[in-house]
Structures are given as structure tokens and as C-alpha cells.
Amino acid sequence: MAQTAIVTGGTNGILQAESLASPETLNGPLQLANQSTTPAAVAGDALLYASGGQPFWENPQGLTGSLVGCQGGLVTAGIVTVATTSAETVLQTMTLPAADPVAGTVYRMVGWGVYSDTATPTLAWGSRWGGVSGTSLSTIAATALGSTVSSQAFKVDCVLNFLSTTTAQVYMEVLLGTSTSTDATTLLTSTPSSATTVSASAAKTWVTTVTWSASSSSNTLSLLGGYSLRLA
């Protein structure tokens, strides 16, 4: 049996099969109908379907997964610098549409950059739902830094998991550089806790935050890059 490709037939929007020897272009969006259950696997073929408004794939063996993509890349207008303040400040932001999370939805936000300090300040880290004044999802307690360090690396890795449409958990890891000569780092982690109640009925921002213990122009932390994803 010759292989075929599904393309637009051009008549009343109906799809038809065309030979791969002379394929046509599929114009316009492809709409996948939501399935109430996972479709049965088809031997030798891969399937595309929608569930909860999200695209999924299924291989011939019945393994399924979601189609994910970058949600805005760096999600900043440029370098974000936190300096000369001891207030909790937003470092990175991911904007989520209303009603996007369902039970099992997972988001990830990763950012990296450099920090410098004077004397021996501390840095605290956080994750919030709804901006800097929103609901706290996770924290990493204030951690003492090296004395008067310069251009040390940091990386923040944060995973947000919805257990239901209104409850979520976050796990956060922070890598702090401690020596530019040896590339040594310290790993800090938040302590997992029970799910936090949140509201996703309206569009929300999920943010990571940082807090200096002392306000100084020499206590500076800059987010240089990062990305955000909807993993599931």
C-alpha cells in the first residue's frame, strides 16, 4: 500500500488524502477535538488528539505525551537587575492564561545570571502566584553570602505542579556560585509542603523573587537569561 499524506482538498474545507509524490500544503489551523478518554493505539501509526484543550500524541504502543513549547523564552524585556533595595523583588515572570491549569499541569521556569555584594549580606528566594504581593508557593530562607564577592554565578530552577485546578505545589532549587576561580557552587532547595490553594479563574503571573538583607548599590543581582515551559 502506497504511503499517503493528509492535506486540504480545497473544497468546502474537507480533508483528503494525496500521494506523497505530489503533496499539497495544509493551510490554516488544525483543530483537534477534545477526547474524553485516551484513544486506542493504532498499530504502526501515531495519533494526535486533544485533552483538556491541550494537544497530545500517542505512539503505536500506547505511550502518550503532551506537545509542549516555550512560553515566551526569556520573558523579560532585557536584563533584570535587583540592587539598592531590601524589599522582595520580582526576578522572573511567567504569564498564564485564565483557566489554563488542570489537575496534572506542570510548568517550569529557569533563570540565571550573576551577583555581587559588599560585607556579608544574605539572599532569600521565593515563588509566588499573582506577582510579588500574591500567594507564596515556596521559599528558600535567607542564606549568608561570601564577603565582598564579585560576579558570582546563580541559577534558579522552579517547578510548579497543579494537583487540581485550585491547588498547586512548587519545588525550587538555587545554585549559588561561591568561587570564580574554582567554579564552586552551593545548592539551596525549598522544603516541599502540602498543596497551596490558588485561583486560576483569571489570567495570573507566576513569579520568582529575591530579597537582599541590606540595601546597597554594591548588593546587586542580575538575571541575564532564562526560559519558561508548560511541561504537561
N, C-alpha and C positions, 0 to 999 in steps of 0.2 A: 504494500500500500504506500503510495507516494505521500510524503510529508506535506502538510498544508499549514497556512498561516491565516489567522482570522483578521480580516480587515473590513473597513467600511465599504458597503456596496454602493453607497451614493444615492440610493433610492429610499426615500422616507426614513432615513436613518437606520435601516436594517443592516445587520452584520451578515457577511457571507464569507465563505472560505475561498481563498485564492491560492494558486500554486506558488511555492517559494521561488520558482523560477522567474516569476514576474509579480512580486509583492506590491501592494499598494500601501499608502500611509494611513494610519488611523488618526483622524483629525478630531480635535476636541477632547474633553474629559471622558474618562471611562468610569461609569458609575457602578459600584459593587453593592448589591443588595445585602442587607444585614441577614445573617443566618442565626436562627435560634439555637442551633446545635452545630458542632463541628461536622462538616460534610464528610461522607465516607471517602476514604482514599481510593484513587483510581490507579490500577497497575500501569506503570510506565509513564504516567502523566503527573505534572504538578498542577495544583489548584490555587486560584486566587479567590478570596471571599472577604466579606466584611463582618465584623462582630463589634457591637457597641460603637459603631461609627468609625472603627479603625480597620485598615487593610491588614489581612493575614495571608500567609501562604501555607500550603500543606504539600509534603512530598509523597511519592507513591507508597512509602512505608507507613504513612500516617503521622509523621512528625510535623508539628505546626510551629509557627513563629510569626511575629508581627513585623511589618515593614516600618522601619524607623528612619529618622533623618535628623539632621542638625536643626535645632530650633534657634537659628539666628547667629550661629558662630560665636564671636566674641561678646555679643550682646552688650557692648559699650560703644560709645561714640569715640573712644580713644583710651589712652592710659588713665586709670583711676588712681589718684593719689590721696592717701589719708595722712594728714600731718597737721600739727599745731592745733590739736583737739584731744580731749579726753572723753568725748561723747561717743556712744556706739554709732558707727557709721556704716552705711551700705557699701560693700565691696563689689559684689556681682549680683546681677538680676536676671531672672528668667520669668517672662510674662506668659501666663497660661490662660487660655480662653475659658469662658464660663462653661461649667458642666463637663470639662474635659476629663477629669479623673473619674475612674470607676474602680471597683474592687480589683486589685492586682496591678493597677497602673504604677509604673516606676519611672522616675525622672532622675537624671544625673547632671550635676553642674561641677565643672572643674576649672580652676583658675590658678595662675602662677605669676610670680614676679619677684621683687627684691624689697628688702627693708634695711634701714639703718637706724641707729639710736645713739643717745647720749646718756651717760651714767648707767643705771641698771633698771630700766622700766620693765613693765610686764605687758603682755598682749593677751587679750581674751578674744574668743571667736564664737560666733553664733550663727544659727539658721532660723529664719522667721518666715511665716506665711502672712503676706499682706504688708510687706515693707518693714522699715526699721521700727515702727510702733506696733506692728502686727503680732500675731501669736507666736511665741517662742516654741520652736520644734526641737532644737538641740543646742547644747553649749559645750564649749571647752574652757575650763576655768583659766583665769589669768596665770600665765606662765612667765617666769623670770627669764630675761634675755641676757646675752653676754654684754659686758660693759663696753660702751662706745664702739660698736661694730659698724661696718660699712658694707653695703651692697651684698647682704646675705640673701640666699635664695629662699623662697617659700612656695608651697603648693597646697591648695585646698581642694579636697575631693569630697563631694557631698551627694548622698543618695537619698531620695525621697520616695517612700513606698506607701501607697494608699491601700489600707486594709478594707476600706469600704468607701463610699462616696463622701463620707463625712469624718473619717478617722485616718490618720497618717502617722508614720514613723520616719525619722531621719537618722542616718548614721554619717558622721563626719570624721574625716582624717585630715590632719595638717602636718606637713613635713616642713620643719624649720631648719635652714642651714645654720651651722654653728662655726664653720671654718671654711674660708675661701681657699686656704692653702691645701686642705686635705679633702674638701668636698664632703665633710662630715655633716650628718643631719640628725635631728631628733624627731621621732614620730609621736604625735599627740592624737588622741582619739576621744570622741564623745562617748558617754556611757549610754548604751541603748536603754530605753524606757518603754513603758506601755504607750499605746497609741494616743495621740493628741487629737481632740475634736477640732475640726476646722470647717469652714464653709466654702464651697466651690460653686455656689449658685450664680455668682458673678465673676467676671474676669479678675484674676489675682496675680500679684507678683510674689514669687518665691525668691528670697534673697539670702546671701551670706553676709555676715557683718564682722567687723573687727573693732576692738576698743583698746586704745592706749591708756596706760595708768596715769600718764602725765602728759600735759600739753607742752610740746616743744617743737620748734621748726626743725630740730635735728632728729626728732622721732618721726620718721617718715616711712610709709609702706606704699608701694605702687603695684597695682595689678597691671601686668604687661600683656597678658594673653589668656585665653581660655575658651571654653565651649560649653554648650548645654545640649542635652538629648532627652527625648522621650524613649525610654528603653523598651517599654511594654505597655 
